[in-house]
Amino acid sequence: MQLKAAIGAFFIEFSKFETQFIGMALRSLSKDSVFVEHAEKLLDFEARLKLLERMAFARDIPPSLMAELEALLLRARKLYDVRQDVARNLATMESDGRHQAAPGATQAKVKPLKPRKADYAQLAQIANLVPTTAEVQIYTAEAIELQESLRAISDKLDRHLAAAPADA
């Protein structure tokens, strides 16, 4: 149960990053709120990241800030892949649990299984599909760090873009 709670916390924190914080960064680069709302509703995660990156490039963001944003987007993509793997493996784990008989239940006419040689390498690989609670807590901390980093980048974008018209 502790693992499920940790996974739930990870999903919540990543979802905050995916929705609130990417939207905040998009709003920093575009003052068209309708456009940003449509982008948030219609585009998947990867497309929103690409849009964010392209908008930053089009707004002529300084190279140091652009490098910071690109590094954050790379981390976000990697964590998204982890999130997808955890979700997929959690679903697999739960579906395997549903097909097991309840404790104390009797089964009628159970056919004996054929003896098979165990593939221990494959069993070890399957055991590694579900992360440990500690690993999930690390993923959660990374999602929170991404939120804080993107907030800082959005603040820098706001300051840069507010100063840009005065320089022109």
Helices and strands as residue ranges (DSSP letters): H 2-16, I 17-21, H 22-29, H 33-42, H 45-58, H 63-98, H 120-127, H 133-167
